[in-house]
Amino acid sequence: MLDWTDRHCRYFLRLLSRHTLLYTEMVTTGAIIHGKGDYLAYSEEEHPVALQLGGSDPQALAQCAKLAEARGYDEINLNVGCPSDRVQNGMFGACLMGNAPLVADCIKAMRDVVSIPVTVKTRIGIDDQDSYEFLCDFIETVSGKGECEMFIIHARKAWLSGLSPKENREIPPLDYPRVWQLKRDFPHLTMAINGGIKSLDEARVQLEHMDGVMVGREAYQNPGILASVDREIFGVARRGC
């Protein structure tokens, strides 16, 4: 989450859970390649940690993925879910759902140069392209041509104009059953669900249908949710217990 899950936030969250996979803020390829700061910096204590990339140029993404693997990241995640105007102007984020072949090329370019997992975070649709067939075609193309094996699905569509990022998290209705059906139709792929999950009880319900659950703002606004996740979800004691 941009401007939220920085390295300091992740370090704190790691104190609460040893086993939860943590994600960085979205970092653009341009920032990594041309920026003056060290946008890949993190603490070793954060592992397991995934780098979320924003971009649409396959070669630039491959370059960044290779740098990230060399720095020790455990996963590379491509953002195909953020609907903000700023992100769209950079030709990445949710707007990429409308160009599945390009997303596939991006994933394949990264997979060709790294051995760590390369995953996609996306939505169930964009604008009027929100049919189940559209979603299946997107998954089919990116998993086939792009060889992507894991998807994290935000169970809302995104409106690319007319709604703010905050409104895009609230106004489009959640459609968990559609994501559950997607997992049933693509059983060979690993799929996690995201969107509106506010408790471990709700996460357990999702895990009856999905391989994983991503919790976003609730983990930031109510980090105590992670204090018992190792015991209640992963079945292991917390550090020091």
C-alpha positions as a Markdown table, in Angstrom:
| # | Residue | x | y | z |
|---|---|---|---|---|
| 1 | Met | 0.0 | 0.0 | 0.0 |
| 2 | Leu | 1.6 | 3.2 | -1.2 |
| 3 | Asp | 2.8 | 5.5 | 1.6 |
| 4 | Trp | 1.7 | 2.9 | 4.2 |
| 5 | Thr | 3.6 | -0.3 | 4.3 |
| 6 | Asp | 7.1 | 1.2 | 4.3 |
| 7 | Arg | 10.0 | -0.7 | 5.9 |
| 8 | His | 9.3 | 0.7 | 9.4 |
| 9 | Cys | 5.7 | -0.5 | 9.2 |
| 10 | Arg | 6.8 | -3.9 | 8.0 |
| 11 | Tyr | 9.4 | -4.2 | 10.7 |
| 12 | Phe | 6.7 | -3.6 | 13.3 |
| 13 | Leu | 4.3 | -6.0 | 11.7 |
| 14 | Arg | 7.0 | -8.7 | 11.7 |
| 15 | Leu | 7.3 | -8.4 | 15.5 |
| 16 | Leu | 3.7 | -9.5 | 15.6 |
| 17 | Ser | 3.9 | -12.4 | 13.2 |
| 18 | Arg | 6.8 | -14.5 | 12.1 |
| 19 | His | 5.0 | -16.3 | 9.2 |
| 20 | Thr | 2.8 | -13.7 | 7.5 |
| 21 | Leu | 4.2 | -12.8 | 4.1 |
| 22 | Leu | 4.7 | -9.0 | 4.0 |
| 23 | Tyr | 4.5 | -6.8 | 0.9 |
| 24 | Thr | 6.3 | -3.6 | 0.2 |
| 25 | Glu | 4.6 | -0.4 | -1.0 |
| 26 | Met | 4.3 | -0.4 | -4.8 |
| 27 | Val | 7.6 | 0.8 | -6.2 |
| 28 | Thr | 7.8 | 1.9 | -9.8 |
| 29 | Thr | 10.5 | 0.6 | -12.2 |
| 30 | Gly | 11.5 | 4.2 | -12.9 |
| 31 | Ala | 12.2 | 4.9 | -9.2 |
| 32 | Ile | 14.4 | 1.8 | -8.9 |
| 33 | Ile | 16.3 | 2.3 | -12.1 |
| 34 | His | 16.6 | 6.1 | -12.2 |
| 35 | Gly | 15.9 | 7.3 | -8.7 |
| 36 | Lys | 18.5 | 8.6 | -6.3 |
| 37 | Gly | 17.2 | 6.7 | -3.3 |
| 38 | Asp | 17.6 | 3.1 | -2.4 |
| 39 | Tyr | 14.0 | 1.9 | -3.1 |
| 40 | Leu | 14.9 | -1.7 | -2.4 |
| 41 | Ala | 16.1 | -1.2 | 1.2 |
| 42 | Tyr | 14.6 | -3.4 | 3.8 |
| 43 | Ser | 15.6 | -5.1 | 7.1 |
| 44 | Glu | 16.6 | -8.7 | 7.1 |
| 45 | Glu | 14.1 | -9.2 | 10.0 |
| 46 | Glu | 11.2 | -8.6 | 7.5 |
| 47 | His | 11.5 | -12.0 | 5.8 |
| 48 | Pro | 9.4 | -13.4 | 4.2 |
| 49 | Val | 8.9 | -10.2 | 2.2 |
| 50 | Ala | 7.6 | -9.5 | -1.3 |
| 51 | Leu | 8.5 | -6.5 | -3.5 |
| 52 | Gln | 5.5 | -5.1 | -5.3 |
| 53 | Leu | 6.4 | -3.5 | -8.6 |
| 54 | Gly | 4.6 | -1.0 | -10.7 |
| 55 | Gly | 5.4 | -0.8 | -14.4 |
| 56 | Ser | 4.5 | -2.1 | -17.9 |
| 57 | Asp | 7.8 | -2.3 | -19.7 |
| 58 | Pro | 8.8 | -6.0 | -19.7 |
| 59 | Gln | 12.6 | -5.3 | -19.9 |
| 60 | Ala | 12.5 | -2.7 | -17.1 |
| 61 | Leu | 10.5 | -5.0 | -14.9 |
| 62 | Ala | 12.9 | -7.8 | -15.6 |
| 63 | Gln | 15.8 | -5.6 | -14.6 |
| 64 | Cys | 14.1 | -4.6 | -11.4 |
| 65 | Ala | 13.2 | -8.2 | -10.6 |
| 66 | Lys | 16.8 | -9.3 | -11.0 |
| 67 | Leu | 18.0 | -6.5 | -8.7 |
| 68 | Ala | 15.3 | -7.5 | -6.1 |
| 69 | Glu | 16.3 | -11.1 | -6.2 |
| 70 | Ala | 19.9 | -10.2 | -5.7 |
| 71 | Arg | 18.9 | -8.1 | -2.6 |
| 72 | Gly | 17.1 | -11.2 | -1.2 |
| 73 | Tyr | 13.4 | -10.5 | -1.7 |
| 74 | Asp | 11.3 | -13.6 | -1.5 |
| 75 | Glu | 8.7 | -12.8 | -4.2 |
| 76 | Ile | 8.1 | -10.2 | -6.9 |
| 77 | Asn | 4.5 | -9.0 | -7.3 |
| 78 | Leu | 3.2 | -7.0 | -10.2 |
| 79 | Asn | 0.5 | -4.5 | -9.4 |
| 80 | Val | -2.4 | -4.8 | -11.8 |
| 81 | Gly | -5.0 | -3.5 | -9.3 |
| 82 | Cys | -4.3 | 0.2 | -8.4 |
| 83 | Pro | -6.8 | 2.5 | -10.2 |
| 84 | Ser | -5.4 | 5.9 | -9.3 |
| 85 | Asp | -5.0 | 8.5 | -12.0 |
| 86 | Arg | -1.3 | 8.9 | -11.2 |
| 87 | Val | -0.7 | 5.2 | -11.7 |
| 88 | Gln | -2.8 | 5.1 | -14.9 |
| 89 | Asn | -0.8 | 8.0 | -16.3 |
| 90 | Gly | 2.3 | 5.8 | -15.9 |
| 91 | Met | 0.5 | 3.0 | -17.8 |
| 92 | Phe | 0.5 | 0.5 | -15.0 |
| 93 | Gly | -1.9 | -0.7 | -12.3 |
| 94 | Ala | -5.5 | -1.7 | -12.9 |
| 95 | Cys | -5.5 | -0.3 | -16.4 |
| 96 | Leu | -3.3 | -3.2 | -17.5 |
| 97 | Met | -6.2 | -5.6 | -17.0 |
| 98 | Gly | -7.3 | -4.3 | -20.4 |
| 99 | Asn | -4.1 | -5.6 | -22.0 |
| 100 | Ala | -3.6 | -9.2 | -20.8 |
| 101 | Pro | -1.0 | -10.0 | -23.4 |
| 102 | Leu | 1.2 | -7.2 | -22.2 |
| 103 | Val | 0.8 | -8.4 | -18.6 |
| 104 | Ala | 1.8 | -11.9 | -19.7 |
| 105 | Asp | 4.9 | -10.5 | -21.4 |
| 106 | Cys | 5.8 | -8.6 | -18.3 |
| 107 | Ile | 5.5 | -11.7 | -16.1 |
| 108 | Lys | 7.4 | -13.9 | -18.5 |
| 109 | Ala | 10.2 | -11.4 | -18.8 |
| 110 | Met | 10.6 | -11.4 | -15.0 |
| 111 | Arg | 10.3 | -15.2 | -14.7 |
| 112 | Asp | 13.0 | -15.7 | -17.3 |
| 113 | Val | 15.6 | -13.9 | -15.1 |
| 114 | Val | 14.7 | -14.8 | -11.5 |
| 115 | Ser | 14.1 | -18.0 | -9.6 |
| 116 | Ile | 11.8 | -16.6 | -6.9 |
| 117 | Pro | 8.0 | -16.5 | -7.5 |
| 118 | Val | 6.5 | -13.8 | -9.7 |
| 119 | Thr | 2.9 | -13.1 | -8.9 |
| 120 | Val | 0.1 | -10.8 | -10.0 |
| 121 | Lys | -2.2 | -8.6 | -7.8 |
| 122 | Thr | -5.3 | -7.7 | -9.8 |
| 123 | Arg | -9.1 | -7.0 | -9.6 |
| 124 | Ile | -12.1 | -8.9 | -10.9 |
| 125 | Gly | -12.6 | -6.4 | -13.7 |
| 126 | Ile | -12.3 | -2.8 | -14.9 |
| 127 | Asp | -15.0 | -0.4 | -16.0 |
| 128 | Asp | -17.5 | -2.2 | -18.3 |
| 129 | Gln | -15.1 | -5.1 | -18.8 |
| 130 | Asp | -16.4 | -6.9 | -15.7 |
| 131 | Ser | -17.9 | -10.1 | -17.0 |
| 132 | Tyr | -16.7 | -13.4 | -15.6 |
| 133 | Glu | -15.6 | -14.4 | -19.1 |
| 134 | Phe | -13.3 | -11.3 | -19.2 |
| 135 | Leu | -11.7 | -12.3 | -15.9 |
| 136 | Cys | -11.2 | -15.9 | -17.0 |
| 137 | Asp | -9.6 | -14.7 | -20.3 |
| 138 | Phe | -7.2 | -12.5 | -18.3 |
| 139 | Ile | -6.2 | -15.3 | -16.0 |
| 140 | Glu | -5.9 | -17.8 | -18.9 |
| 141 | Thr | -3.6 | -15.4 | -20.9 |
| 142 | Val | -1.4 | -14.4 | -18.0 |
| 143 | Ser | -1.0 | -17.9 | -16.6 |
| 144 | Gly | -0.6 | -19.4 | -20.1 |
| 145 | Lys | 1.6 | -17.1 | -22.1 |
| 146 | Gly | 3.1 | -15.5 | -19.0 |
| 147 | Glu | 3.5 | -18.7 | -17.0 |
| 148 | Cys | 2.2 | -16.9 | -13.9 |
| 149 | Glu | 1.3 | -19.5 | -11.2 |
| 150 | Met | -0.1 | -17.3 | -8.5 |
| 151 | Phe | -2.7 | -14.5 | -8.5 |
| 152 | Ile | -4.0 | -12.3 | -5.7 |
| 153 | Ile | -7.5 | -11.2 | -6.5 |
| 154 | His | -9.1 | -8.1 | -5.0 |
| 155 | Ala | -12.8 | -9.1 | -5.1 |
| 156 | Arg | -14.0 | -5.7 | -6.5 |
| 157 | Lys | -13.9 | -4.3 | -10.0 |
| 158 | Ala | -12.2 | -0.9 | -10.5 |
| 159 | Trp | -13.5 | 2.2 | -12.2 |
| 160 | Leu | -10.7 | 3.8 | -14.0 |
| 161 | Ser | -12.4 | 7.2 | -14.1 |
| 162 | Gly | -15.0 | 8.9 | -11.9 |
| 163 | Leu | -13.9 | 7.3 | -8.6 |
| 164 | Ser | -11.0 | 8.1 | -6.3 |
| 165 | Pro | -8.8 | 5.2 | -5.1 |
| 166 | Lys | -10.6 | 5.4 | -1.8 |
| 167 | Glu | -14.0 | 5.2 | -3.5 |
| 168 | Asn | -12.7 | 2.3 | -5.5 |
| 169 | Arg | -12.1 | 0.4 | -2.3 |
| 170 | Glu | -15.7 | 1.1 | -1.1 |
| 171 | Ile | -18.2 | 1.7 | -3.8 |
| 172 | Pro | -17.8 | -1.3 | -6.2 |
| 173 | Pro | -19.4 | -4.2 | -4.4 |
| 174 | Leu | -17.4 | -7.1 | -3.1 |
| 175 | Asp | -18.0 | -10.4 | -5.0 |
| 176 | Tyr | -16.3 | -13.1 | -3.1 |
| 177 | Pro | -18.3 | -15.9 | -4.8 |
| 178 | Arg | -16.9 | -14.9 | -8.2 |
| 179 | Val | -13.3 | -15.2 | -6.9 |
| 180 | Trp | -14.2 | -18.6 | -5.3 |
| 181 | Gln | -15.5 | -19.8 | -8.7 |
| 182 | Leu | -12.3 | -18.6 | -10.4 |
| 183 | Lys | -10.3 | -20.8 | -8.0 |
| 184 | Arg | -12.6 | -23.8 | -8.8 |
| 185 | Asp | -12.1 | -23.1 | -12.5 |
| 186 | Phe | -8.3 | -22.8 | -12.3 |
| 187 | Pro | -7.5 | -25.4 | -9.6 |
| 188 | His | -3.9 | -25.7 | -10.8 |
| 189 | Leu | -3.2 | -22.1 | -10.0 |
| 190 | Thr | -2.5 | -20.7 | -6.5 |
| 191 | Met | -5.0 | -18.0 | -5.7 |
| 192 | Ala | -5.3 | -15.6 | -2.7 |
| 193 | Ile | -8.3 | -13.3 | -2.1 |
| 194 | Asn | -8.2 | -9.6 | -1.0 |
| 195 | Gly | -10.8 | -7.0 | -0.1 |
| 196 | Gly | -12.8 | -6.2 | 3.0 |
| 197 | Ile | -11.4 | -8.9 | 5.2 |
| 198 | Lys | -11.3 | -7.6 | 8.8 |
| 199 | Ser | -10.9 | -10.5 | 11.1 |
| 200 | Leu | -9.2 | -13.9 | 11.4 |
| 201 | Asp | -12.7 | -15.5 | 11.5 |
| 202 | Glu | -13.4 | -13.9 | 8.1 |
| 203 | Ala | -10.0 | -15.1 | 6.8 |
| 204 | Arg | -10.9 | -18.7 | 7.9 |
| 205 | Val | -14.0 | -18.6 | 5.8 |
| 206 | Gln | -12.0 | -17.5 | 2.8 |
| 207 | Leu | -9.5 | -20.2 | 3.3 |
| 208 | Glu | -12.3 | -22.8 | 2.8 |
| 209 | His | -12.3 | -21.6 | -0.8 |
| 210 | Met | -8.9 | -20.1 | -1.5 |
| 211 | Asp | -5.2 | -20.9 | -1.1 |
| 212 | Gly | -4.5 | -17.6 | 0.8 |
| 213 | Val | -5.8 | -14.3 | 2.1 |
| 214 | Met | -4.3 | -10.9 | 1.8 |
| 215 | Val | -5.2 | -8.4 | 4.4 |
| 216 | Gly | -4.4 | -4.8 | 3.6 |
| 217 | Arg | -5.7 | -1.7 | 5.5 |
| 218 | Glu | -7.1 | -3.7 | 8.4 |
| 219 | Ala | -3.6 | -4.9 | 9.2 |
| 220 | Tyr | -2.4 | -1.3 | 9.2 |
| 221 | Gln | -5.3 | 0.2 | 11.1 |
| 222 | Asn | -5.6 | -2.7 | 13.5 |
| 223 | Pro | -2.3 | -4.5 | 13.6 |
| 224 | Gly | -3.4 | -6.5 | 16.5 |
| 225 | Ile | -5.0 | -8.8 | 14.0 |
| 226 | Leu | -1.6 | -10.2 | 13.3 |
| 227 | Ala | -0.8 | -10.9 | 17.0 |
| 228 | Ser | -2.6 | -14.3 | 16.9 |
| 229 | Val | -2.3 | -15.1 | 13.2 |
| 230 | Asp | 0.7 | -17.5 | 13.7 |
| 231 | Arg | -1.2 | -19.6 | 16.2 |
| 232 | Glu | -4.6 | -19.4 | 14.7 |
| 233 | Ile | -3.9 | -19.6 | 11.0 |
| 234 | Phe | -0.4 | -21.1 | 10.7 |
| 235 | Gly | -0.7 | -23.3 | 13.7 |
| 236 | Val | 2.6 | -22.3 | 15.4 |
| 237 | Ala | 3.5 | -20.4 | 18.5 |
| 238 | Arg | 4.6 | -16.8 | 18.2 |
| 239 | Arg | 8.3 | -15.9 | 18.8 |
| 240 | Gly | 9.0 | -16.0 | 22.5 |
| 241 | Cys | 5.9 | -18.1 | 23.3 |
